[in-house]
Amino acid sequence: MKRIAFFLASICCLAACDSMVLDDTNRIPEAVKQPQIALVFPDAQTVNVYSTATQNENTIDSVWVLVFDKTTLARKWVEVIKGSQIAKNGFASQLLPQLKHTPDNGDSIICIANVDPVPPTDTAAVTINNIDYYYKLTSKPYYTGTAHLPMSGGFKWSLSDGNVCEMMRAVAKIQVQMGVSTGVSDVTGNFNAENVFYNIHNSRSAGFIMPKSPISAPVSVGSPTVDDFRLLQKQGVTEALASVYVYEYATSDSTVTGAYAADTEFDADRQFILLHKVNPLTSATTYYRMDFYNPATGKFFDTKRNHHYLFTIDRVRSEGYNTPAEAINNPGSNIEYTIRIDDGATRIASNGQYAIVTSLNPMYKDRNNVTPVAYVDTIRIDSPATPNEYTIGTVRYQLPDEMNNVLPAGTANSISFSMTAGSGFSLISPNPSVLLDEDREIKLLFSGPSSIGEREGVITFQLGNITYKIILKSSTYL
């Protein structure tokens, strides 16, 4: 029986013009020579501040290892490992006990952690396409800072090198704080972290363990969070009361009723945060609404998994509404706030002024083709189906605040694709082939048939004097 080790680490990705930092202080000793699976947790962090995931955000109750055949994608075996069997559970690196079997080279591995209990009889029916049906996220309408978060990841097994599985949390992290740099302008005189708390309304009551593209509208709607969450500056605030985690869904153009809502128009039925301010003298409560809305673009935006949404209250312009209903049915014009969004990006290519930001699908990232060249990543798609589309990640450009989100005129901005003749691959997104200031899918179409053997191509992103490349490797077997 071969010993397979799982190594858990934290990635700190600065969501601004900076580079990725990998917390690698607790690596498994080099003496461990057997094939390993490294579970990497992209960390959600605030802009311009490096942070690490909390212990609860990295803790595992149980992890399922699902192995599928490299060619047919048929289920080969499934194994569950309890958290009590994991050495250093919750730390930056964790070691799992021996697996019962060893995957074959090229097999697809999917790791799932912290899901609802799964009856042993159900695992026999699991396929690579029905994982969400058997590994459900329905028992909790949301998670608090003490919960162990659902997460998943996937990769191709390699016998020649270590195996890395990037784990993506299936929920978004929400926090609220008072402005910390210049303070908060408050006309009421008593709006502070000690007497303000909040709930989240109109969030989904169930989610999916595997990522969806595009993000779906809510299939079920929960009641407002029962827990009262507090601002980060409240004295003695605990992680349980400072953070709430909700399921993703397309809040940009749909409401919890399932109705369509243009992403530029206010709708009371969108997901939102309701602030409660308790007057310390009279005990009377007033209310404020905050939406998932970007004033720079004038649009509402989706709530995405593994993203960190930090709401910062900058100005209180007037007293809140007297009833929750009034606040809920009116846009939040009586309070000014900004939202910092962290997305756990896995690559930031920057010239110190602006950046190309990409997040590659861990299922296709090729960890066995590490290149010393700056701003180059490699993906691998083996035995592509005919025809099929492959979403390998997302890409955008990011500018500093001082540029007001406007790319200077004349700045080079292009995306090109080339591939070995006869490969069967073409680039269908982004289209048009330019970078924008919002995430766009990088999507390949395989129309086949592909010749037997190895094929290679490259997607080249050019922004000003920044060049970033994704090398595509593909093999078709007899």
Secondary structure, 3 states (H helix, E strand, C coil): CCCCEEEEEEEECCCCCCCCEEECCCCCCCCCCCCEEEEEEEECCCCCCCCCCCHHHHCCCEEEEEEECCCCCCEEEEEEEEHHHCECCCCCCCECCCCCCCCCCCCEEEEEECCCCCCHHHHHHCCCCCHHHHCCECCCCCEECCCCCCEEEEEECCCCCCEEEECEECEEEEEEEECCCCCCEECCCCCCCCCEEEEEECCECCECCCCCCCCCCCCCECCCCCCCEECCCCCCCCHHHHCEEEECECCCCECCCCCECCCCCCCCCCCEEEEEEECCCCCCEEEEEEECEECCCCEECCECCCCEEEEEEEEECCCCECCHHHHHCCCCCCEEEEEEEECCCCEEEECCCCEEEEEECCCCECCCCCCCCCCEEEEEEECCCCCEEEEEEEEEEECCHHHCCCCCCCCCEEEEEEECCCCCEEEEECCCCCCCCCCEEEEEEECCCCCCEEEEEEEEEEECCEEEEEEEEEEECC
